[in-house]
Amino acid sequence: MSERILSVEKHNQIVAAAYRQRGFTADESQQAARFCQLAAWHGIKTHNALKALHLDDHFGSVPRKKGCVPGAVVEKLPSKFAAAQKWNANRKLGPAVAFDAMAACEKLADQYGVGIVSVDNAFHYLWGGGYVLESAKRGYIAYTCCTAALAEVVPFGGKFPTLGTNPHSWAFPTTDAVGFPIVIDWATSTVAMGRVQQLKREGKSLPPGSAVDKDGKETTDPHQVAALITFGAHKGYGLSLINELLAAFIGGSLPTLRSRPDAAVEAGSPAVSEKTTPNFFFQVIHPEALDCGDFALQRNQAANVKAVLDDVLGHGNRDTGRCILPGELEHKAALRSQQAGGLIFTDAELAELKQVADSAGVSLDPAALPTI
């Protein structure tokens, strides 16, 4: 399938217009466009503009969904801990909250060595790796996790989906050592639901061990997927459970009612009062806060990080041509975007993006875009 180059300006115009059409403020719409550009620039097919708008269509600002409130204002709640902030997002657009929360964590880390922001009443922020990647570029060690919009993952040994895909995202400031930030970003399911949607769009099959159909039988057909499976069996289950427990401590409620307000109401008392929103957790560490000053051979911290990575990739590992660092694929995708001078999309993606553009009143002719 051929690929074409869409300018950043045109992409952001389309995305911002689509969000403005849905009632979001100019700032929220620009934040959404910024996020979608970040994802597309780094080759993230599962969480680009199409996924962002898909989430809003199904769980967000459209009538009766009640998941996202355009123009909502984040409430900063009292906290007795100087380096820990607690936010009530009031269902504000996820990327707008996430960008601000990461910036707040960085400011706290500059003062206290570490900063955390816990967010209640949130709306999904999409690709967590993007937020930590940007923070690592600014020199911080960054982490975020969230509860996914829906419980669509079967717990290990179970048969009914009661967990979200629940991603974890870490990034490290390793540009001086290896040329790019190391980004360790994963959903706790074998694949993200966004990947299922991508493979459905591209007419491809899922890898084995990724999903089950409505009868609980394993399937590789993206059209038959009813629920996903955790990676690494009990290990992925444990990692997914971490997100649900953090959310429970923050204020999140029953996973099976998340993003299902109608189900919560239909369940009757006391479920009528159950919350249906996801939760976010952000943490930023200033590298100096970790420096104990006792590195071998009189290395400093930066030299020590490089030495460790050189050892990990050494001993013939890099020579195989298959051994890479997490974040390397995203870095290569960013270099490819830079070389192309724009964002790279498949014809199938552009066909859907044209529908978005047409609806938002922005002209887009995919056939006129240069190929790559």
C-alpha positions as CSV (number, residue, x, y, z in Angstrom):
1,M,0.0,0.0,0.0
2,S,1.4,3.3,-1.0
3,E,2.2,6.2,1.4
4,R,1.8,9.9,1.0
5,I,3.1,13.0,2.7
6,L,0.8,15.4,4.4
7,S,2.2,18.7,5.6
8,V,2.1,19.4,9.3
9,E,0.2,22.6,8.7
10,K,-2.6,20.9,6.8
11,H,-2.8,18.0,9.3
12,N,-3.0,20.4,12.2
13,Q,-5.6,22.5,10.4
14,I,-7.8,19.5,9.8
15,V,-7.5,18.1,13.4
16,A,-8.0,21.5,15.1
17,A,-11.0,22.2,12.8
18,A,-12.5,18.8,13.7
19,Y,-12.2,19.5,17.4
20,R,-13.5,23.1,17.1
21,Q,-16.5,21.7,15.2
22,R,-17.2,19.4,18.2
23,G,-17.3,22.4,20.6
24,F,-13.7,22.4,22.0
25,T,-11.9,25.6,22.7
26,A,-9.2,26.9,20.4
27,D,-6.6,25.9,23.0
28,E,-7.9,22.4,23.4
29,S,-8.1,22.0,19.6
30,Q,-4.5,23.1,19.2
31,Q,-3.4,20.7,22.0
32,A,-5.3,17.9,20.2
33,A,-3.6,18.8,16.9
34,R,-0.2,19.0,18.7
35,F,-0.7,15.5,20.2
36,C,-1.9,13.9,16.9
37,Q,1.1,15.5,15.1
38,L,3.5,14.1,17.7
39,A,2.1,10.6,17.2
40,A,2.1,10.7,13.4
41,W,5.6,12.2,13.3
42,H,6.9,9.2,15.3
43,G,5.0,6.6,13.2
44,I,2.4,5.8,15.8
45,K,-0.4,4.3,13.7
46,T,-2.5,3.1,16.7
47,H,-3.0,6.5,18.3
48,N,-3.0,9.2,15.6
49,A,-5.8,11.6,14.7
50,L,-8.1,8.9,13.5
51,K,-7.9,7.1,16.8
52,A,-8.3,10.4,18.8
53,L,-11.5,11.3,16.9
54,H,-12.7,7.7,17.1
55,L,-12.4,7.9,20.9
56,D,-14.4,11.1,21.0
57,D,-17.0,9.6,18.7
58,H,-17.5,6.6,20.9
59,F,-16.9,7.9,24.5
60,G,-16.3,11.6,24.3
61,S,-18.1,14.9,23.6
62,V,-20.8,13.7,21.2
63,P,-24.4,13.7,22.7
64,R,-25.1,11.2,25.4
65,K,-21.5,9.9,25.7
66,K,-20.7,12.1,28.7
67,G,-17.0,11.1,28.6
68,C,-15.4,14.5,27.7
69,V,-16.6,18.0,28.3
70,P,-15.3,20.7,25.9
71,G,-14.0,23.8,27.7
72,A,-13.8,22.0,31.1
73,V,-11.5,23.6,33.6
74,V,-9.1,21.4,35.7
75,E,-9.5,21.8,39.4
76,K,-6.2,21.7,41.4
77,L,-7.2,20.0,44.7
78,P,-5.4,20.7,48.1
79,S,-2.4,18.5,48.9
80,K,-0.3,18.3,52.0
81,F,2.6,17.0,50.0
82,A,4.7,19.7,48.2
83,A,5.9,17.4,45.4
84,A,2.5,15.8,44.8
85,Q,-0.5,17.5,43.1
86,K,-4.0,16.2,42.8
87,W,-6.2,17.3,39.9
88,N,-9.9,16.9,39.1
89,A,-9.9,17.1,35.3
90,N,-13.7,17.4,35.2
91,R,-13.6,15.3,32.0
92,K,-11.4,17.8,30.1
93,L,-9.9,16.7,26.8
94,G,-7.1,14.1,27.7
95,P,-4.1,15.5,25.7
96,A,-4.7,19.0,27.0
97,V,-4.6,17.7,30.6
98,A,-1.7,15.4,30.0
99,F,0.6,18.1,28.4
100,D,-0.1,20.4,31.4
101,A,0.3,17.7,34.0
102,M,3.7,16.6,32.6
103,A,4.8,20.3,32.6
104,A,3.7,20.6,36.2
105,C,5.6,17.4,37.2
106,E,8.8,18.9,35.6
107,K,8.4,22.1,37.5
108,L,8.0,20.1,40.8
109,A,11.0,18.0,39.9
110,D,13.2,21.1,39.3
111,Q,12.4,22.1,42.9
112,Y,12.1,18.8,44.8
113,G,13.9,16.3,42.6
114,V,10.6,14.5,41.8
115,G,7.1,15.5,41.0
116,I,3.8,13.6,40.6
117,V,0.4,14.5,39.4
118,S,-2.6,12.3,40.0
119,V,-5.7,13.0,37.8
120,D,-9.2,12.0,38.6
121,N,-12.3,12.3,36.3
122,A,-10.2,12.1,33.2
123,F,-10.8,11.4,29.5
124,H,-8.3,9.1,27.7
125,Y,-5.0,10.8,26.7
126,L,-4.1,8.3,23.9
127,W,-0.4,7.6,23.4
128,G,1.4,7.9,26.8
129,G,4.7,7.5,25.1
130,G,4.4,10.9,23.5
131,Y,4.2,12.8,26.7
132,V,7.2,11.1,28.4
133,L,9.2,11.3,25.1
134,E,8.8,15.0,25.1
135,S,9.8,15.2,28.7
136,A,12.9,13.1,28.2
137,K,13.9,15.4,25.4
138,R,13.9,18.2,28.0
139,G,16.2,16.2,30.2
140,Y,13.9,14.4,32.6
141,I,13.1,10.8,33.5
142,A,9.4,10.5,33.0
143,Y,6.6,8.0,33.6
144,T,2.9,7.8,33.1
145,C,0.2,5.2,33.2
146,C,-3.6,5.4,32.9
147,T,-6.7,3.3,32.9
148,A,-7.9,2.7,29.4
149,A,-11.3,4.0,28.2
150,L,-12.9,0.5,28.4
151,A,-12.5,-2.8,30.2
152,E,-11.8,-4.9,27.1
153,V,-9.0,-7.3,28.4
154,V,-9.6,-10.7,30.0
155,P,-7.7,-11.2,33.3
156,F,-5.3,-14.2,33.3
157,G,-7.3,-17.3,33.8
158,G,-10.6,-15.5,33.4
159,K,-13.2,-15.3,30.6
160,F,-14.8,-11.9,30.9
161,P,-13.0,-8.6,30.1
162,T,-12.6,-6.6,33.4
163,L,-9.3,-4.8,32.7
164,G,-8.3,-2.0,30.4
165,T,-5.4,-2.2,28.0
166,N,-3.8,0.0,30.7
167,P,-0.5,1.2,29.2
168,H,2.7,2.1,31.0
169,S,5.1,4.6,29.5
170,W,8.7,5.4,30.6
171,A,11.2,7.6,28.9
172,F,14.9,8.4,29.7
173,P,17.1,11.4,28.6
174,T,19.6,9.3,26.6
175,T,20.0,11.5,23.6
176,D,23.7,12.2,24.4
177,A,24.3,8.5,24.9
178,V,22.5,7.0,21.9
179,G,21.1,9.8,19.9
180,F,17.5,9.7,21.1
181,P,15.4,9.2,24.3
182,I,14.8,5.6,25.2
183,V,11.0,5.2,25.4
184,I,9.6,2.0,26.9
185,D,5.9,2.2,26.2
186,W,3.5,-0.7,26.2
187,A,-0.1,-1.7,26.6
188,T,-0.6,-4.6,29.0
189,S,-2.6,-6.4,26.4
190,T,-0.7,-8.3,23.7
191,V,-1.8,-5.6,21.2
192,A,-3.7,-2.3,21.7
193,M,-7.2,-2.0,20.5
194,G,-6.0,0.7,18.2
195,R,-3.8,-2.0,16.5
196,V,-6.9,-4.1,16.0
197,Q,-8.6,-1.1,14.3
198,Q,-5.5,-0.5,12.2
199,L,-5.2,-4.1,11.0
200,K,-8.9,-4.1,10.2
201,R,-8.4,-0.9,8.2
202,E,-5.4,-2.4,6.4
203,G,-7.0,-5.8,5.8
204,K,-4.4,-7.7,7.9
205,S,-4.6,-10.4,10.6
206,L,-3.7,-10.2,14.3
207,P,-0.7,-12.1,15.7
208,P,-1.7,-15.3,17.6
209,G,-2.4,-15.0,21.3
210,S,-3.8,-11.5,21.0
211,A,-7.6,-11.7,21.3
212,V,-10.7,-13.8,21.7
213,D,-14.1,-13.7,20.0
214,K,-17.5,-13.4,21.6
215,D,-17.4,-17.1,22.6
216,G,-14.0,-16.7,24.3
217,K,-12.1,-18.5,21.6
218,E,-8.8,-17.2,20.3
219,T,-9.0,-15.3,17.0
220,T,-6.7,-13.6,14.6
221,D,-9.5,-11.9,12.6
222,P,-9.7,-8.3,13.7
223,H,-13.4,-8.2,12.7
224,Q,-14.2,-11.0,15.2
225,V,-12.4,-9.5,18.3
226,A,-14.5,-9.2,21.4
227,A,-11.8,-8.9,24.0
228,L,-8.0,-8.8,24.2
229,I,-5.5,-11.0,26.1
230,T,-2.7,-9.7,28.4
231,F,0.9,-10.2,27.2
232,G,3.1,-12.6,29.2
233,A,0.1,-14.3,30.8
234,H,0.1,-13.6,34.6
235,K,2.9,-11.0,34.2
236,G,0.9,-8.7,31.9
237,Y,-2.1,-9.3,34.1
238,G,-0.2,-8.0,37.1
239,L,1.0,-4.9,35.3
240,S,-2.5,-4.2,34.1
241,L,-3.8,-4.6,37.6
242,I,-1.3,-1.9,38.8
243,N,-3.1,0.7,36.8
244,E,-6.5,-0.3,38.1
245,L,-5.2,-0.2,41.7
246,L,-3.6,3.2,41.2
247,A,-6.8,4.5,39.8
248,A,-8.7,3.0,42.7
249,F,-6.5,4.9,45.2
250,I,-6.9,8.1,43.1
251,G,-10.7,7.9,42.9
252,G,-11.5,5.6,39.9
253,S,-14.3,3.2,40.1
254,L,-15.4,-0.1,38.7
255,P,-13.5,-1.0,35.5
256,T,-16.4,-2.7,33.8
257,L,-18.5,0.5,34.0
258,R,-15.7,2.8,32.7
259,S,-16.9,4.9,29.8
260,R,-20.3,3.2,30.0
261,P,-22.6,5.7,31.7
262,D,-25.7,4.1,30.4
263,A,-24.8,0.8,31.9
264,A,-24.1,2.5,35.2
265,V,-27.5,4.0,35.2
266,E,-29.3,0.9,34.1
267,A,-27.6,-1.1,36.9
268,G,-29.6,0.9,39.4
269,S,-28.7,1.8,43.0
270,P,-25.9,1.9,44.1
271,A,-24.3,1.6,40.7
272,V,-26.2,4.7,39.5
273,S,-23.6,6.7,41.5
274,E,-20.6,4.8,40.2
275,K,-18.0,6.9,38.3
276,T,-17.2,6.0,34.7
277,T,-14.1,8.1,34.0
278,P,-10.4,6.9,33.5
279,N,-7.6,8.1,35.7
280,F,-4.0,9.3,35.0
281,F,-0.8,9.1,36.9
282,F,2.3,11.2,36.0
283,Q,5.8,11.1,37.6
284,V,8.9,13.0,36.6
285,I,12.3,12.5,38.2
286,H,15.2,15.0,37.8
287,P,18.3,12.9,37.0
288,E,20.4,14.8,39.6
289,A,18.0,13.4,42.3
290,L,19.3,9.9,41.6
291,D,23.0,10.7,41.4
292,C,24.8,9.1,44.3
293,G,28.1,10.2,43.0
294,D,30.0,6.9,43.1
295,F,30.4,5.8,39.5
296,A,33.1,3.3,38.5
297,L,36.3,4.5,36.9
298,Q,35.5,8.1,37.8
299,R,32.7,8.3,35.3
300,N,30.0,11.0,35.8
301,Q,26.3,10.1,35.5
302,A,26.0,10.8,31.8
303,A,29.1,8.7,31.0
304,N,27.9,5.9,33.2
305,V,24.5,5.8,31.4
306,K,26.3,5.5,28.1
307,A,28.7,2.8,29.4
308,V,25.7,0.7,30.6
309,L,23.9,1.0,27.3
310,D,27.1,0.2,25.4
311,D,27.4,-3.0,27.5
312,V,23.8,-4.0,26.9
313,L,24.2,-3.6,23.2
314,G,27.7,-5.0,23.1
315,H,29.1,-8.5,23.0
316,G,27.8,-9.0,19.5
317,N,24.2,-8.1,20.3
318,R,24.0,-5.1,18.0
319,D,25.7,-7.0,15.2
320,T,22.7,-9.3,14.8
321,G,20.8,-6.4,13.2
322,R,17.8,-7.3,15.3
323,C,18.8,-5.9,18.7
324,I,17.5,-2.4,19.2
325,L,16.6,-0.1,22.0
326,P,13.1,0.8,22.9
327,G,12.3,4.1,21.3
328,E,14.6,3.5,18.3
329,L,11.7,2.7,15.9
330,E,10.0,5.9,16.9
331,H,13.2,7.8,16.4
332,K,13.7,6.3,13.0
333,A,10.1,7.2,12.1
334,A,10.7,10.7,13.2
335,L,13.8,10.9,11.0
336,R,11.8,9.6,8.1
337,S,9.1,12.2,8.7
338,Q,11.8,14.9,8.9
339,Q,13.3,13.7,5.6
340,A,9.9,13.6,4.0
341,G,9.2,17.1,5.2
342,G,5.8,16.1,6.6
343,L,3.6,13.4,8.1
344,I,3.4,10.0,6.4
345,F,0.1,8.3,6.0
346,T,-1.2,5.3,4.0
347,D,-3.9,5.7,1.4
348,A,-6.4,4.0,3.7
349,E,-5.6,6.4,6.5
350,L,-5.9,9.4,4.2
351,A,-9.2,8.2,2.9
352,E,-10.6,8.3,6.5
353,L,-8.8,11.6,7.2
354,K,-10.5,13.1,4.1
355,Q,-13.9,12.3,5.6
356,V,-12.8,14.1,8.7
357,A,-11.6,17.1,6.7
358,D,-14.8,17.2,4.6
359,S,-16.9,17.2,7.7
360,A,-14.8,20.0,9.2
361,G,-14.9,22.1,6.1
362,V,-11.2,21.8,5.3
363,S,-10.1,20.9,1.7
364,L,-8.0,17.8,1.3
365,D,-7.2,15.9,-1.9
366,P,-5.2,12.8,-1.0
367,A,-4.4,12.0,-4.6
368,A,-2.6,15.3,-5.0
369,L,-0.2,14.6,-2.1
370,P,3.3,13.5,-2.9
371,T,4.1,9.8,-2.5
372,I,7.0,8.3,-0.7
